[in-house]
Every structure is written in C-alpha cells, then in structure tokens.
C-alpha cells in the first residue's frame, strides 16, 4: 500500500515524530485555535506526545492518517492533511491545516484532492466526510470545491459545537475526477 504521495508542488508523507515542529506551529495558529480548538500543546515535547497519542496509532493501525505537506522547491513544511477516524462519525473524515502564510495559494486544494484520491484508490474507502464549524467559511469553500456535499449538522463527543457535516461517495467522486 502506497503511503507517500506528491502533487505538482508538494510532497505528502505520513506524519512522524520528526514533525513535532510543524505540528506545534499548526496547533497554535490563530485559525486552528479559533476553528478547531486549543489543544494546549505549547512545547516540542508536548507536540511529540500529541503525535504519539493522537496521530501515530491510526497510521500504524490503518496505514493512513495525517500527512505532513512539504514544498518541493524549498523543503519547507507548510501544513498537514489527512484522513481520520473520529469518534462519533461513521465515515472517515478529511482534515487539513496550514501555516497562515500558505493560505489562499491553492495548496489546500492540491493536497486535499490528492488525499481524497488516495482514500478512494489506495485505501479502499467508499465514502469520505468532512466537518467544520459554521464560521469557517474558507474551509467550507475548500470542502465544497473538493466535491463533498453538505448533509447535516452533527456533534461529536466532547465537542459542544454544532458542526457542518459533508460527505462524498467514491462513485460521486469518480464521476467528477
């Protein structure tokens, strides 16, 4: 099963403990804290523990999870994108986060569309979902551009907020890609 991917401008590889630096930055961006929540990860050691407990077990178990995004031309880590099993959701969820200086440059669509393709073609998923808060309009636009359609409002365990729930089936995705 393939685990590393690339796009025109990016390398996508499974997140590892070596990515504690970018993880720490992403979890502490204003956008992440505002739209996803404060994870109280404030040091590199806390970031490594977060990865060890939250990200790596799923990658080890299923072969997919969070991917670190690296610019081909500079080698800079600019964000993450992945497929996640979230408590309270029946369908695997695609999620993404970027450093602020890389927002609005097309990297989100580039990375997320490659991860969607991997989900369907490499990992055999039949449906992929996405969730976001109502206030995160940029995320909604990307989710819709990827071909996911709004289905309903949901809540997941330990999160008091109403979330917009989107979904796309493999068949719907294949028709448009």
C-alpha positions in Angstrom: 0.0 0.0 0.0 1.4 3.4 -1.0 2.0 5.8 1.8 3.9 8.7 0.2 2.3 10.9 -2.4 3.1 14.0 -4.4 1.4 16.8 -6.3 2.8 19.4 -8.6 4.2 21.5 -5.8 4.1 19.2 -2.7 5.4 16.0 -1.1 2.9 14.4 1.2 4.3 11.8 3.7 2.8 10.2 6.8 3.4 12.5 9.8 6.1 11.2 12.2 7.7 12.4 15.5 10.1 14.4 13.3 7.2 16.6 12.5 6.7 17.8 16.1 7.9 21.3 14.9 5.3 21.9 12.3 2.6 20.2 14.4 3.4 22.6 17.3 3.1 25.6 14.9 -0.2 24.4 13.3 -1.9 23.6 16.6 -1.1 27.2 17.7 -2.1 29.2 14.7 -4.9 31.6 15.3 -7.1 29.8 12.7 -6.6 26.4 14.3 -7.4 27.7 17.8 -10.4 29.6 16.5 -12.0 27.0 14.3 -10.8 23.6 15.7 -9.8 24.4 19.3 -6.9 25.0 21.6 -5.2 21.6 22.2 -2.9 23.1 24.9 0.2 21.9 23.1 2.8 24.5 23.9 6.2 22.8 23.7 8.0 20.4 21.3 7.8 17.7 23.9 4.0 18.2 24.2 3.8 18.1 20.4 5.6 14.8 20.3 3.3 13.4 22.9 0.3 14.7 20.9 1.5 13.0 17.8 2.4 9.8 19.7 -1.0 9.5 21.2 -3.3 11.1 18.6 -1.8 10.6 15.1 0.7 7.7 15.0 -1.6 5.0 16.4 -4.0 5.4 13.5 -1.2 5.4 10.9 0.3 2.3 12.4 -3.1 0.5 12.6 -4.6 1.5 9.2 -1.7 2.7 7.1 -3.2 6.2 6.7 -3.9 9.2 8.9 -2.2 12.6 9.0 0.2 13.6 6.2 2.8 16.4 6.5 2.9 18.6 3.5 6.3 19.7 2.2 7.0 22.2 -0.6 9.1 20.6 -3.3 11.0 23.7 -4.2 12.2 24.7 -0.7 11.7 21.6 1.5 9.5 23.7 3.9 6.8 22.0 5.9 3.7 24.1 5.3 0.8 22.1 6.8 -0.9 18.8 7.2 -3.8 17.0 5.6 -5.2 13.6 6.4 -7.9 11.0 6.8 -9.1 10.5 10.3 -11.4 8.1 12.2 -13.2 10.5 14.5 -15.2 9.4 17.5 -18.9 10.0 16.7 -18.5 9.8 12.9 -19.2 6.7 10.9 -17.3 7.9 7.8 -13.6 8.7 7.7 -13.1 12.4 7.8 -10.6 14.5 5.7 -9.0 17.4 7.6 -6.3 19.9 6.9 -4.4 22.7 8.5 -1.9 25.2 7.0 0.5 27.8 8.3 -1.1 31.2 7.7 1.4 32.4 5.1 0.4 29.5 2.8 -3.4 30.0 3.0 -5.1 31.2 -0.2 -2.4 29.8 -2.5 -4.1 26.7 -3.7 -2.1 24.3 -1.5 -5.2 23.2 0.4 -7.0 22.0 -2.8 -3.8 20.5 -4.2 -3.1 18.4 -1.0 -6.7 17.5 -0.1 -7.6 16.4 -3.6 -4.6 14.1 -3.6 -5.5 12.7 -0.2 -9.1 12.2 -1.3 -7.8 10.2 -4.3 -5.6 8.2 -2.1 -8.5 7.5 0.3 -10.6 6.0 -2.6 -7.9 4.5 -4.8 -5.2 3.4 -2.3 -7.1 2.8 0.9 -10.4 1.4 -0.5 -12.7 3.9 1.3 -16.2 4.0 -0.1 -17.1 7.4 1.5 -15.2 10.3 2.9 -16.6 13.1 5.1 -15.5 16.5 6.3 -16.6 18.6 9.3 -16.2 22.2 10.1 -17.8 25.0 12.1 -20.2 27.4 10.5 -17.8 30.3 11.0 -15.0 28.7 8.9 -16.1 29.8 5.5 -12.7 29.2 3.9 -12.8 25.5 5.0 -16.4 25.2 3.7 -15.4 26.5 0.3 -12.5 24.1 0.1 -14.6 21.1 1.2 -17.2 22.0 -1.5 -14.6 22.5 -4.2 -13.3 19.0 -3.4 -16.8 17.7 -4.2 -18.2 17.0 -0.8 -21.8 17.9 -0.3 -23.4 19.3 2.9 -25.5 16.6 4.6 -26.5 17.7 8.1 -25.5 19.3 11.4 -23.7 17.0 13.8 -22.0 17.0 17.1 -19.1 14.8 18.1 -18.2 13.5 21.6 -16.5 16.1 23.8 -17.2 18.9 21.5 -20.1 21.3 22.3 -20.2 22.9 18.9 -22.6 22.2 16.0 -20.6 21.1 13.0 -21.4 21.1 9.4 -21.1 17.6 8.0 -20.2 17.0 4.4 -19.8 13.7 2.5 -18.8 12.3 -0.9 -19.0 8.7 -2.1 -16.4 7.0 -4.2 -18.9 6.8 -7.1 -19.8 10.5 -6.9 -16.1 11.5 -6.7 -15.2 9.3 -9.7 -17.8 10.9 -11.8 -16.2 14.3 -11.3 -12.5 13.3 -11.4 
